[in-house]
């Protein structure tokens, strides 16, 4: 059987002399190729090219499956921010009812202040009202009672205070104190006319004998402090708001 004509040439890459051998004859190139040892292949470029080809989307197909592995930083950041924001909103929703429960109710706020009408209290008289569930003494001092209070030396007092320190400027005739003895919390006598006011003309606690003067300062007995003066303001010449 006859052999086919020699139409394919074998390239002698190992010689580097530019010759091509085949069919028993030599053909010399017009230019010399570089030796085989000088021929290199950039494997990194080839890998990138192959990767590009691997990710190529065939024509007419949905690109979504080919992009599943792609990681978008902007999308990830948005998801993180949204999650934190919703967590903050949820926390606020949980905390708000607790804060509302701790806030005082309307009836408590109403009891936190007491308004007293002074127009009907004559000099030498007093009234008892309530301030934060405690008795409140409001007393209209006479000029004589004011003079007696100012005549006392501070060195004689167990809890030194002047009448001016226990009343408002220009309102020294209005003495407003809590009606609670500072010894054991009893209610002293003396706010009403005809009651026992003790040796010093102020208040007398019959439980253990504590006695207060006309400025409600402790003068005798076991009580350690003067009757407490709550915070108050004059809304008008005839109205005082305590608290």
C-alpha positions in Angstrom: 0.0 0.0 0.0 1.4 3.3 -1.1 2.3 5.9 1.6 0.5 9.3 1.3 2.4 12.2 0.0 4.4 14.0 2.6 2.3 17.2 3.1 2.9 17.6 6.8 6.2 18.8 8.0 7.9 17.9 11.2 9.2 21.0 13.0 12.6 20.5 14.5 12.3 22.6 17.6 15.3 21.1 19.2 17.8 22.3 16.6 17.1 26.0 16.4 18.8 26.3 13.0 15.6 27.4 11.2 15.3 24.2 9.1 12.2 22.2 8.4 12.6 18.5 7.7 10.2 16.4 5.8 10.0 14.1 2.7 13.7 13.7 2.6 14.4 17.3 1.9 15.2 20.5 3.9 13.5 23.8 3.7 15.1 26.9 5.2 12.9 29.6 6.8 13.2 33.2 5.7 14.0 34.1 9.3 15.3 32.1 12.3 13.0 31.3 15.2 14.3 31.7 18.7 15.6 28.6 20.4 13.0 26.4 22.1 14.6 27.2 25.5 13.7 30.9 25.0 10.0 30.3 24.5 8.0 30.9 27.7 4.3 30.9 28.5 2.8 33.3 31.1 0.8 30.9 33.2 -0.9 33.7 35.2 -2.2 35.4 32.1 -3.4 32.0 30.8 -5.2 31.4 34.2 -6.9 34.7 34.0 -8.0 34.1 30.5 -9.3 30.7 31.5 -11.1 32.2 34.5 -12.7 34.8 32.2 -13.9 32.1 29.9 -15.2 30.0 32.8 -17.4 32.9 34.0 -18.6 33.8 30.6 -22.4 33.6 30.2 -23.6 31.6 27.3 -25.7 33.6 24.9 -29.4 33.6 25.6 -29.0 32.2 29.2 -30.0 33.9 32.5 -26.8 35.4 34.0 -28.1 35.1 37.6 -26.8 31.6 38.3 -23.4 32.7 37.1 -23.3 35.6 39.5 -24.3 33.8 42.7 -20.7 33.7 43.9 -20.1 37.4 43.4 -19.9 39.5 46.7 -21.1 43.0 46.5 -19.7 45.1 49.4 -22.3 47.8 49.0 -25.1 45.3 49.3 -23.5 43.7 52.4 -23.0 47.1 54.1 -26.7 48.0 53.4 -27.9 44.8 55.0 -25.7 45.4 58.1 -27.0 49.0 58.5 -30.6 47.9 58.1 -30.2 45.1 60.7 -28.7 47.5 63.2 -31.4 50.1 62.6 -34.2 47.6 63.1 -32.6 46.3 66.3 -32.5 49.9 67.6 -36.2 50.4 66.7 -37.1 47.2 68.4 -35.2 48.1 71.6 -36.9 51.5 71.8 -40.3 49.8 71.4 -39.5 47.5 74.3 -38.1 50.3 76.6 -40.8 52.9 76.1 -43.5 51.1 78.0 -41.1 50.6 80.9 -40.2 54.3 81.0 -43.9 55.2 80.9 -44.6 52.9 83.9 -41.9 54.7 85.9 -43.4 58.1 85.2 -45.8 59.4 87.9 -49.4 59.1 87.1 -51.8 62.0 86.9 -53.2 61.6 90.4 -49.6 61.4 91.8 -48.7 64.6 90.0 -51.8 66.3 91.4 -50.7 65.3 94.9 -47.2 66.5 94.4 -48.3 70.2 94.9 -50.7 71.8 97.3 -52.4 75.2 96.8 -53.5 77.0 99.8 -55.9 80.0 100.0 -54.6 82.4 102.6 -57.3 85.0 102.4 -59.4 83.5 105.1 -56.6 82.9 107.7 -56.6 85.6 110.2 -53.5 86.6 112.2 -53.0 84.2 115.1 -54.8 81.4 113.3 -53.6 78.4 111.3 -54.9 75.6 109.1 -53.9 72.1 108.5 -53.9 70.7 104.9 -52.1 67.8 103.2 -48.9 67.8 101.2 -47.7 64.5 99.7 -49.7 62.6 102.3 -48.2 64.5 105.2 -49.9 67.1 107.3 -49.0 70.7 106.4 -49.2 73.5 108.9 -49.9 77.0 107.5 -49.8 79.6 110.3 -50.5 83.4 110.2 -48.1 84.9 112.8 -49.0 87.9 114.8 -46.6 90.8 115.2 -45.9 89.7 118.7 -45.1 86.1 117.6 -42.7 87.5 115.0 -41.0 89.7 117.6 -40.6 86.8 120.0 -39.0 84.6 117.3 -36.6 87.3 116.3 -35.5 87.9 119.9 -34.1 84.4 120.3 -30.3 84.1 120.1 -29.1 81.5 117.7 -26.7 80.2 120.3 -29.7 79.0 122.3 -31.1 76.9 119.5 -30.4 73.2 118.9 -31.0 73.6 115.2 -30.0 77.3 114.6 -32.1 79.1 112.0 -33.6 82.6 111.9 -37.2 83.3 111.2 -36.2 85.0 108.0 -34.5 81.8 106.9 -37.7 79.9 107.4 -40.0 82.3 105.7 -40.1 84.2 102.4 -38.8 87.8 102.0 -41.6 90.2 102.9 -43.8 87.3 104.1 -42.4 86.7 107.6 -46.0 86.5 108.9 -46.6 83.3 107.0 -45.0 80.3 108.6 -45.4 77.1 106.5 -44.0 73.8 107.8 -44.7 70.1 107.8 -46.8 69.1 110.8 -44.5 66.2 111.7 -42.4 66.0 114.8 -38.8 65.4 114.0 -38.5 62.9 116.9 -40.8 60.0 115.9 -43.1 61.5 113.4 -46.0 62.4 115.6 -48.3 65.4 114.8 -47.8 68.2 117.3 -50.5 70.4 118.8 -50.8 74.2 118.4 -51.9 74.9 114.9 -55.4 75.6 116.0 -56.4 78.2 118.6 -56.9 76.9 122.1 -54.5 73.9 121.6 -51.5 73.4 123.9 -48.6 75.3 122.3 -46.1 74.5 125.0 -43.7 76.8 126.9 -42.5 78.7 123.8 -45.8 79.5 122.2 -45.3 77.4 119.0 -46.1 73.7 118.9 -46.1 70.9 121.5 -45.8 67.2 120.9 -47.6 65.3 123.6 -46.0 62.0 122.8 -42.6 62.7 124.2 -42.7 66.4 125.2 -40.9 68.1 122.3 -41.6 71.9 122.3 -41.2 74.4 119.4 -41.3 78.2 119.4 -43.3 80.5 117.2 -40.8 79.9 114.3 -41.4 76.1 114.7 -37.8 75.7 116.0 -37.1 72.9 118.5 -36.5 74.4 121.9 -37.0 71.5 124.4 -37.5 67.8 124.3 -36.0 64.9 122.3 -36.7 66.1 118.8 -33.4 66.8 117.1 -34.5 69.2 114.3 -36.9 72.1 113.6 -40.1 71.3 111.9 -39.3 70.9 108.2 -40.1 73.8 105.8 -41.2 72.4 102.3 -40.5 74.3 99.1 -43.2 76.8 98.3 -43.9 79.9 96.3 -46.5 82.7 96.5 -48.7 82.6 93.4 -50.3 85.8 94.6 -50.6 87.8 97.9 -53.4 85.4 99.0 -52.3 82.1 97.4 -49.3 79.9 98.1 -48.3 76.8 96.1 -46.4 74.2 98.1 -44.2 71.7 96.2 
